[in-house]
């Protein structure tokens, strides 16, 4: 790759090198794609090439006339690779392009293989790895697979042409909702560190799933975001969590317990960011929601949120009372996660009130 660019752009100003490096990165380091981009330097600047790479297949449409026909444009090269695949491999290439970043085999089986057996999926994945359509990452005990962006963009175009694309997207959202909820259910226990590692690896997919929910399924998005709260908290992703919840709540009309849970999470993250006004507004919205419901857990989520608002505002006695009540209700309803969290923050409130013995 370096030799290729040296032959094309060694005469370019030194200040353009960071832009050229970004072009190579956007093109996944593929020699043909870089060759086609370099040919464009005869007409436009590196900055313009980078800007136009939002649609790499449109920009990179002219190559060397002496090259084999399949290598004269990037699309023709990928078309050639696609044509070498079996029908099952083509179908799986398209469907697997739904993933952002990397993915696990079990996710591929559940999301992409509705009419295929697990053995069919494994065979297709194996053959796609052999043909360099998929890349296997060797970063942990469970294999993960990814596509180069150029290959994924092509596959996503093919997927969108299929009648089952909306169903594929729905299964994708559902899978990542369930993953988040499984992590939350297992959070209090010895596997918490494993879940954090796994969710970190799935960040691109979780973000893409939430983005899809914003426009197509905000209720699923709210449940997913509520379940991801402990992960966001553990990683200090307060601003990101608040943005997702705000966008999802704006598109939702369901007044149930999932909304109350999301309001609780947003209140805590607002307080941790020092945005006490936003925390108060969220609690006020939650109180209006609780006034319409007799569901004890819904009301307790809002009380718990108010306790955090009081804690961050220095209303320590009020916070202690709210946390104490919340811990009792969560225990009665068997909500272990929220009970543990409530007991922990109750201890903090008592310590701040100089009640060290009971805090311990």
ABEGO torsion letter per residue (X at the ends): XAAAAAAAAAABBAAAAAAAAAAAAAAGGBAAAAAAAAAAAAABBAAAAAAAAABAAAABABBBAABBAAAABAAAAAAAAAAABBAAAAAAAAAAAABBEBBBAAAAAAAAAAABBAAAAAAAAAAAAAAGABBBBBABABBBBBBBAAAAAAAAAAAAABAAAAAAAAAAAAAAAAAAAAAAAAABEAAAAAAAAAAAAAAAAAAAAAAAAAAABAAAAAAAAAAAAAAAAAAGBAAAAAAAAAAAAAABABABAAAAAAAAAAAAAAAAAGBAAAAAAAAAAAAAAAAABABAAAAAAAAAAAAAAAAAAGBAAAAAAAAAAAAAAAAAAGBAAAAAAAAAAAAAAAAAAGBAAAAX
